[in-house]
Amino acid sequence: MHGKELIDFIVDKVDDMKGRDVMTLDVAKRSTITDTLIICSGNSKRHVQSIAEHVATEAKHAGMPALGLEGQDEGEWVLVDLGDVVLHVMQENAREFYQLEKLWS
């Protein structure tokens, strides 16, 4: 699973867990690490952790285990690396502070 199919899969799994304000950014021309960033918000530490865990688990079940999962213990900002797509699940205060959308737009 690659490209749009992978993006749609991740967005669907984020939606399963009621992730908010989902934004997809094409960074292929600006990054050598990944092609797409997906950024979403969770309401609390536990919500952020649950969204990231759900996406990683469902990806593994679909035969695409995450390459990395960072920030799970803190739960303020959790990154799920799925190769072509990197998911950032953030609490609102972290999202406002780091402004990834502005940085990568």
C-alpha positions as CSV (number, residue, x, y, z in Angstrom):
1,M,0.0,0.0,0.0
2,H,1.5,3.3,-1.1
3,G,0.6,6.9,-2.1
4,K,-3.1,7.9,-2.0
5,E,-4.2,4.4,-0.8
6,L,-1.9,4.7,2.3
7,I,-2.9,8.2,3.0
8,D,-6.6,7.3,2.8
9,F,-6.0,4.3,5.1
10,I,-4.3,6.4,7.7
11,V,-6.9,9.2,7.6
12,D,-9.6,6.5,7.9
13,K,-7.9,5.1,11.0
14,V,-7.5,8.5,12.6
15,D,-11.2,9.1,11.9
16,D,-12.0,5.8,13.6
17,M,-10.6,7.3,16.8
18,K,-12.1,10.7,16.4
19,G,-8.9,12.6,15.6
20,R,-9.6,16.2,14.9
21,D,-8.4,18.8,12.3
22,V,-6.7,16.3,10.0
23,M,-4.4,17.9,7.5
24,T,-2.4,16.2,4.8
25,L,0.7,17.9,3.4
26,D,2.7,16.8,0.3
27,V,6.3,17.3,1.3
28,A,8.0,15.1,-1.4
29,K,9.8,18.1,-2.9
30,R,10.9,19.4,0.5
31,S,11.9,16.2,2.3
32,T,14.1,13.2,1.5
33,I,12.6,11.3,4.5
34,T,8.9,11.1,3.5
35,D,6.5,12.1,0.9
36,T,3.5,13.1,3.0
37,L,2.8,14.4,6.5
38,I,-0.5,13.9,8.1
39,I,-1.2,16.0,11.1
40,C,-4.1,15.7,13.5
41,S,-5.1,16.7,17.0
42,G,-6.2,14.7,20.0
43,N,-8.1,16.0,23.0
44,S,-5.8,14.6,25.8
45,K,-2.6,12.7,26.4
46,R,-4.6,9.4,26.3
47,H,-6.5,10.4,23.2
48,V,-3.3,11.2,21.3
49,Q,-1.7,7.9,22.4
50,S,-4.8,5.9,21.4
51,I,-5.0,7.5,18.0
52,A,-1.3,6.7,17.3
53,E,-1.6,3.2,18.7
54,H,-4.7,2.4,16.7
55,V,-3.0,3.6,13.4
56,A,0.1,1.6,14.2
57,T,-1.8,-1.6,15.1
58,E,-4.1,-1.4,12.0
59,A,-1.2,-0.8,9.7
60,K,0.6,-3.8,11.2
61,H,-2.6,-5.9,10.6
62,A,-2.6,-4.7,7.0
63,G,0.9,-5.9,6.5
64,M,2.6,-2.5,6.9
65,P,4.3,-2.3,10.3
66,A,5.3,1.2,11.4
67,L,9.0,1.9,11.0
68,G,8.9,3.9,14.2
69,L,6.7,5.2,16.9
70,E,8.0,8.2,18.9
71,G,6.6,10.2,21.8
72,Q,4.1,7.5,23.0
73,D,5.1,7.8,26.6
74,E,4.7,11.5,26.8
75,G,1.5,11.7,24.7
76,E,1.8,15.3,23.8
77,W,3.1,14.7,20.3
78,V,3.3,11.1,18.9
79,L,4.9,10.4,15.5
80,V,4.0,7.3,13.6
81,D,6.5,6.6,10.7
82,L,5.0,4.6,7.9
83,G,7.7,5.3,5.4
84,D,6.1,7.2,2.6
85,V,3.7,8.8,5.1
86,V,4.5,10.2,8.6
87,L,1.6,10.8,11.0
88,H,1.9,13.4,13.7
89,V,-0.8,13.2,16.4
90,M,-0.6,16.2,18.7
91,Q,-2.4,17.8,21.6
92,E,-3.7,21.2,20.6
93,N,-1.1,23.2,22.7
94,A,1.8,21.3,21.0
95,R,0.2,21.8,17.6
96,E,-0.2,25.5,18.1
97,F,3.4,25.8,19.4
98,Y,5.2,23.9,16.7
99,Q,3.0,25.0,13.8
100,L,4.1,22.1,11.5
101,E,1.5,23.2,8.9
102,K,3.2,26.5,8.6
103,L,6.7,25.1,8.7
104,W,6.0,22.6,5.8
105,S,3.6,24.7,3.7
